[in-house]
Amino acid sequence: YYSGDYLSTIVLGRKLIEEPYFKNSKERVLFAWSFFELHDDENAEKNFELLNLEGTNFYHRKEYVKFLLEIEENQRARELSELLQEEIKLMSSYERRVHRESIAELRALKVELYR
């Protein structure tokens, strides 16, 4: 994915799709982004939606917010962002430390969400 070879990322991802470790991995997010990069928003959204599990997958769901912004689904992006903001309030201090980068990025996205 990082080298821009989105097709190979999709081919590999399809081979791994049934593997338990791939199901909720950060690599699955890259798999979803690869579809987007190849203009297949439907499959990208399908994969992001599978990762959109309330109370978990915080990084994945933050990436879903970014994806929704990219496809101009601003209202849905705002709704998911607001849900994530509520989940941040319920996190322990340890969880907030673990997700520090994603939380900061999500807060920065708020500016874009409310333009």
GROMACS elastic network, one bead per residue, 0.5 to 0.9 nm:
[ bonds ]
;  ai    aj funct       b0    kb
    1     4     6  0.52390   500
    1     5     6  0.54489   500
    1     6     6  0.53535   500
    1     7     6  0.85238   500
    1     8     6  0.78580   500
    1     9     6  0.57069   500
    1    10     6  0.88638   500
    1    30     6  0.65981   500
    1    31     6  0.78897   500
    1    33     6  0.85545   500
    1    34     6  0.68375   500
    2     5     6  0.74070   500
    2     6     6  0.84588   500
    2    30     6  0.87752   500
    3     6     6  0.82327   500
    4     7     6  0.86809   500
    4    34     6  0.86888   500
    4    37     6  0.89130   500
    5     8     6  0.56321   500
    5     9     6  0.64933   500
    5    10     6  0.89917   500
    5    34     6  0.83947   500
    6    10     6  0.62699   500
    6    11     6  0.86884   500
    6    30     6  0.89148   500
    6    31     6  0.81103   500
    6    33     6  0.84180   500
    6    35     6  0.73955   500
    6    37     6  0.70348   500
    6    38     6  0.70973   500
    7    10     6  0.51291   500
    7    11     6  0.62404   500
    7    12     6  0.86589   500
    7    34     6  0.72044   500
    7    35     6  0.82266   500
    7    38     6  0.77897   500
    8    12     6  0.60741   500
    8    13     6  0.83232   500
    9    12     6  0.52290   500
    9    13     6  0.59140   500
    9    14     6  0.85384   500
    9    30     6  0.78164   500
    9    31     6  0.61744   500
    9    34     6  0.67087   500
   10    14     6  0.60297   500
   10    15     6  0.86172   500
   10    30     6  0.89380   500
   10    31     6  0.58261   500
   10    32     6  0.82858   500
   10    34     6  0.65217   500
   10    35     6  0.72102   500
   11    14     6  0.52865   500
   11    15     6  0.65625   500
   11    16     6  0.89476   500
   12    15     6  0.51423   500
   12    16     6  0.64104   500
   12    17     6  0.86708   500
   12    31     6  0.86688   500
   13    16     6  0.50038   500
   13    17     6  0.58379   500
   13    22     6  0.82844   500
   13    27     6  0.82273   500
   13    28     6  0.72852   500
   13    31     6  0.60091   500
   14    17     6  0.51054   500
   14    18     6  0.82157   500
   14    31     6  0.86930   500
   15    18     6  0.75912   500
   15    19     6  0.84647   500
   16    19     6  0.52942   500
   16    20     6  0.86301   500
   16    21     6  0.87038   500
   16    22     6  0.63303   500
   16    23     6  0.84688   500
   17    20     6  0.81718   500
   17    22     6  0.63787   500
   17    23     6  0.66344   500
   17    28     6  0.84189   500
   18    21     6  0.87731   500
   18    22     6  0.74185   500
   18    23     6  0.71211   500
   19    22     6  0.54166   500
   19    23     6  0.65320   500
   20    23     6  0.53465   500
   20    24     6  0.79511   500
   21    24     6  0.68393   500
   21    25     6  0.64643   500
   22    25     6  0.50266   500
   22    26     6  0.81180   500
   22    27     6  0.69778   500
   22    28     6  0.62599   500
   23    28     6  0.68319   500
   23    50     6  0.87661   500
   23    51     6  0.81224   500
   24    27     6  0.82564   500
   24    28     6  0.65640   500
   24    29     6  0.84472   500
   24    50     6  0.86254   500
   24    51     6  0.63632   500
   24    57     6  0.72528   500
   24    60     6  0.83033   500
   25    28     6  0.52763   500
   25    29     6  0.71713   500
   25    51     6  0.88957   500
   25    57     6  0.86798   500
   25    60     6  0.84070   500
   26    29     6  0.51513   500
   26    30     6  0.67949   500
   26    31     6  0.88202   500
   26    57     6  0.89783   500
   26    59     6  0.78844   500
   26    60     6  0.68559   500
   27    30     6  0.50131   500
   27    31     6  0.62281   500
   27    32     6  0.87058   500
   28    32     6  0.62723   500
   28    33     6  0.86483   500
   28    47     6  0.76656   500
   28    48     6  0.84591   500
   28    51     6  0.82909   500
   28    60     6  0.85906   500
   29    32     6  0.50553   500
   29    33     6  0.62131   500
   29    34     6  0.85818   500
   29    47     6  0.77160   500
   29    48     6  0.69465   500
   29    51     6  0.80748   500
   29    59     6  0.89959   500
   29    60     6  0.62411   500
   29    63     6  0.74469   500
   29    64     6  0.85201   500
   30    34     6  0.60294   500
   30    35     6  0.88006   500
   31    34     6  0.51391   500
   31    35     6  0.68017   500
   31    44     6  0.79016   500
   31    47     6  0.79226   500
   32    35     6  0.54229   500
   32    36     6  0.67082   500
   32    37     6  0.89467   500
   32    41     6  0.88935   500
   32    43     6  0.71866   500
   32    45     6  0.72222   500
   32    46     6  0.80651   500
   32    47     6  0.54609   500
   32    48     6  0.62366   500
   33    37     6  0.61658   500
   33    38     6  0.86823   500
   33    41     6  0.89786   500
   33    44     6  0.62173   500
   33    47     6  0.89845   500
   33    48     6  0.86473   500
   33    63     6  0.89578   500
   33    67     6  0.79125   500
   34    37     6  0.50197   500
   34    38     6  0.63296   500
   34    39     6  0.87113   500
   34    40     6  0.85499   500
   34    44     6  0.74660   500
   35    38     6  0.51470   500
   35    39     6  0.63438   500
   35    41     6  0.64665   500
   35    42     6  0.82116   500
   35    43     6  0.61963   500
   35    44     6  0.50034   500
   35    45     6  0.87220   500
   36    40     6  0.52482   500
   36    41     6  0.50818   500
   36    42     6  0.82776   500
   36    43     6  0.78276   500
   36    44     6  0.54326   500
   36    45     6  0.82690   500
   36    67     6  0.82434   500
   37    40     6  0.74309   500
   37    41     6  0.84692   500
   37    44     6  0.89611   500
   38    41     6  0.82670   500
   39    42     6  0.87055   500
   39    44     6  0.87976   500
   40    43     6  0.57893   500
   40    44     6  0.63403   500
   40    45     6  0.87409   500
   41    45     6  0.59079   500
   41    46     6  0.84037   500
   41    71     6  0.77663   500
   42    45     6  0.52578   500
   42    46     6  0.61563   500
   42    47     6  0.87668   500
   43    47     6  0.62365   500
   43    48     6  0.85891   500
   44    47     6  0.53328   500
   44    48     6  0.62353   500
   44    49     6  0.85546   500
   44    67     6  0.85085   500
   45    49     6  0.58805   500
   45    50     6  0.85161   500
   45    64     6  0.80728   500
   45    67     6  0.79660   500
   45    68     6  0.83365   500
   46    49     6  0.51648   500
   46    50     6  0.63624   500
   46    51     6  0.89334   500
   47    50     6  0.51305   500
   47    51     6  0.65791   500
   47    52     6  0.88667   500
   48    51     6  0.51497   500
   48    52     6  0.63237   500
   48    60     6  0.74388   500
   48    61     6  0.74975   500
   48    63     6  0.81127   500
   48    64     6  0.57581   500
   48    67     6  0.83584   500
   49    53     6  0.81518   500
   49    61     6  0.85676   500
   49    64     6  0.77487   500
   50    53     6  0.73634   500
   51    56     6  0.89118   500
   51    57     6  0.67256   500
   51    60     6  0.63080   500
   51    61     6  0.68713   500
   51    64     6  0.84715   500
   52    56     6  0.80924   500
   52    57     6  0.69853   500
   52    58     6  0.84988   500
   52    60     6  0.71425   500
   52    61     6  0.55465   500
   52    64     6  0.76791   500
   53    56     6  0.57402   500
   53    57     6  0.64210   500
   53    58     6  0.85597   500
   53    61     6  0.78692   500
   54    57     6  0.77345   500
   54    58     6  0.85051   500
   54    61     6  0.88035   500
   54    83     6  0.86315   500
   54    84     6  0.85811   500
   54    87     6  0.85742   500
   55    58     6  0.75089   500
   55    84     6  0.85216   500
   55    87     6  0.67781   500
   56    59     6  0.87011   500
   56    60     6  0.87840   500
   56    61     6  0.85193   500
   57    60     6  0.51948   500
   57    61     6  0.61383   500
   57    62     6  0.86158   500
   58    61     6  0.51943   500
   58    62     6  0.61507   500
   58    63     6  0.86556   500
   58    84     6  0.76022   500
   58    87     6  0.89813   500
   58    99     6  0.74253   500
   58   102     6  0.75298   500
   58   103     6  0.86685   500
   59    62     6  0.51055   500
   59    63     6  0.63146   500
   59    64     6  0.86832   500
   59    99     6  0.73674   500
   59   101     6  0.88773   500
   59   102     6  0.58269   500
   59   103     6  0.85266   500
   60    63     6  0.51230   500
   60    64     6  0.63029   500
   60    65     6  0.88919   500
   61    65     6  0.63647   500
   61    66     6  0.87357   500
   61    80     6  0.79086   500
   61    81     6  0.86069   500
   61    84     6  0.80011   500
   62    65     6  0.51142   500
   62    66     6  0.65853   500
   62    67     6  0.87908   500
   62    80     6  0.84003   500
   62    81     6  0.74524   500
   62    84     6  0.78563   500
   62   102     6  0.67957   500
   62   103     6  0.83011   500
   62   105     6  0.81156   500
   62   106     6  0.63497   500
   63    67     6  0.61983   500
   63    68     6  0.86442   500
   63   102     6  0.88408   500
   63   106     6  0.89478   500
   64    68     6  0.61114   500
   64    69     6  0.85771   500
   64    77     6  0.78724   500
   64    80     6  0.84281   500
   65    68     6  0.51255   500
   65    69     6  0.63271   500
   65    70     6  0.87197   500
   65    74     6  0.87891   500
   65    76     6  0.80384   500
   65    78     6  0.77188   500
   65    80     6  0.65534   500
   65    81     6  0.64916   500
   65   106     6  0.83539   500
   65   109     6  0.86128   500
   66    69     6  0.51238   500
   66    70     6  0.62868   500
   66    71     6  0.88923   500
   66    77     6  0.74753   500
   66   106     6  0.88265   500
   66   109     6  0.79128   500
   67    71     6  0.64057   500
   67    72     6  0.85426   500
   67    73     6  0.85845   500
   67    77     6  0.82672   500
   68    71     6  0.52538   500
   68    72     6  0.60814   500
   68    74     6  0.65326   500
   68    75     6  0.87609   500
   68    76     6  0.69307   500
   68    77     6  0.53762   500
   69    73     6  0.56659   500
   69    74     6  0.55007   500
   69    75     6  0.88893   500
   69    76     6  0.85908   500
   69    77     6  0.61578   500
   69    78     6  0.89119   500
   69   112     6  0.84543   500
   69   113     6  0.76413   500
   70    73     6  0.75925   500
   70    74     6  0.86912   500
   71    74     6  0.82331   500
   72    75     6  0.85441   500
   72    77     6  0.86143   500
   73    76     6  0.55775   500
   73    77     6  0.61819   500
   73    78     6  0.87573   500
   74    78     6  0.60845   500
   74    79     6  0.86065   500
   74   113     6  0.65981   500
   74   114     6  0.86419   500
   75    78     6  0.50799   500
   75    79     6  0.62288   500
   75    80     6  0.87114   500
   75   113     6  0.83538   500
   76    79     6  0.50434   500
   76    80     6  0.62029   500
   76    81     6  0.84360   500
   77    80     6  0.52710   500
   77    81     6  0.59811   500
   77    82     6  0.85339   500
   77   113     6  0.72286   500
   78    82     6  0.60470   500
   78    83     6  0.85696   500
   78   110     6  0.80798   500
   78   113     6  0.60526   500
   78   114     6  0.78754   500
   79    82     6  0.51812   500
   79    83     6  0.62818   500
   79    84     6  0.87058   500
   80    83     6  0.50201   500
   80    84     6  0.61881   500
   80    85     6  0.85901   500
   81    84     6  0.50449   500
   81    85     6  0.61447   500
   81    86     6  0.86919   500
   81   106     6  0.73015   500
   81   107     6  0.88385   500
   81   109     6  0.86630   500
   81   110     6  0.78490   500
   81   113     6  0.85849   500
   82    86     6  0.63242   500
   82    87     6  0.86904   500
   83    86     6  0.51389   500
   83    87     6  0.63414   500
   83    88     6  0.87790   500
   84    88     6  0.62001   500
   84    89     6  0.88077   500
   84   103     6  0.88993   500
   84   106     6  0.85048   500
   85    88     6  0.50885   500
   85    89     6  0.66810   500
   85   103     6  0.84603   500
   85   106     6  0.83738   500
   85   107     6  0.84389   500
   86    89     6  0.52796   500
   86    90     6  0.68261   500
   87    90     6  0.51063   500
   87    91     6  0.64119   500
   88    91     6  0.51741   500
   88    92     6  0.85112   500
   88    95     6  0.86288   500
   88    96     6  0.71078   500
   88   103     6  0.77638   500
   89    92     6  0.83513   500
   91    94     6  0.77878   500
   91    95     6  0.56206   500
   91    96     6  0.61026   500
   92    95     6  0.51720   500
   92    96     6  0.63077   500
   92    97     6  0.86963   500
   93    96     6  0.50745   500
   93    97     6  0.62525   500
   93    98     6  0.87048   500
   94    97     6  0.51224   500
   94    98     6  0.62656   500
   94    99     6  0.87141   500
   95    98     6  0.50008   500
   95    99     6  0.61567   500
   95   100     6  0.82759   500
   96    99     6  0.51417   500
   96   100     6  0.55960   500
   96   103     6  0.76837   500
   97   101     6  0.84628   500
   98   101     6  0.81028   500
   98   102     6  0.89423   500
   99   102     6  0.53891   500
   99   103     6  0.60227   500
   99   104     6  0.86220   500
  100   103     6  0.51609   500
  100   104     6  0.61890   500
  100   105     6  0.86281   500
  101   104     6  0.51699   500
  101   105     6  0.61504   500
  101   106     6  0.85417   500
  102   105     6  0.50206   500
  102   106     6  0.59787   500
  102   107     6  0.85290   500
  103   106     6  0.50466   500
  103   107     6  0.61657   500
  103   108     6  0.86049   500
  104   107     6  0.51518   500
  104   108     6  0.62393   500
  104   109     6  0.86820   500
  105   108     6  0.50192   500
  105   109     6  0.62092   500
  105   110     6  0.89032   500
  106   110     6  0.66373   500
  107   110     6  0.53044   500
  107   111     6  0.77775   500
  108   111     6  0.60752   500
  108   112     6  0.77263   500
  109   112     6  0.52378   500
  109   113     6  0.61573   500
  109   114     6  0.88601   500
  110   114     6  0.62568   500
  110   115     6  0.87746   500
  111   114     6  0.56261   500
  111   115     6  0.65482   500
  112   115     6  0.55915   500
